[in-house]
Amino acid sequence: MPYDWIPLAEIPLLAILPRSHPLAGAGVFPIQQYRRETLIIRT
């Protein structure tokens, strides 16, 4: 049985990277590219 997807909120994320990081110049990129990166989330 298929389900409908209803987003409740949209929360933008901000990435702070060193200038030498390969993804530092990207304007936007898929979250899948973070799969092997260290992630620190502050609440």
SVG drawing of the C-alpha trace seen along z (x, -y; Angstrom):
<svg xmlns="http://www.w3.org/2000/svg" viewBox="-2 -28 45 30">
<polyline fill="none" stroke="black" stroke-width="0.4" points="0.0,0.0 1.6,-3.3 1.8,-6.2 1.6,-9.9 4.5,-12.1 3.6,-15.2 6.5,-17.4 5.9,-19.0 8.8,-21.4 11.9,-22.3 15.0,-22.9 18.1,-24.2 21.5,-22.9 24.7,-24.8 28.1,-23.2 31.2,-24.9 34.2,-23.4 37.9,-24.3 38.7,-26.0 40.9,-23.0 37.9,-20.6 36.8,-19.1 33.2,-20.2 34.0,-23.7 33.2,-25.4 29.9,-23.6 26.8,-25.8 24.5,-22.9 25.1,-19.1 23.3,-16.0 23.4,-14.9 24.6,-11.5 28.0,-13.1 28.3,-13.5 28.1,-9.7 31.8,-9.4 32.3,-12.8 32.4,-13.7 29.1,-15.4 28.7,-17.6 25.1,-18.7 24.4,-21.4 20.9,-21.7"/>
</svg>
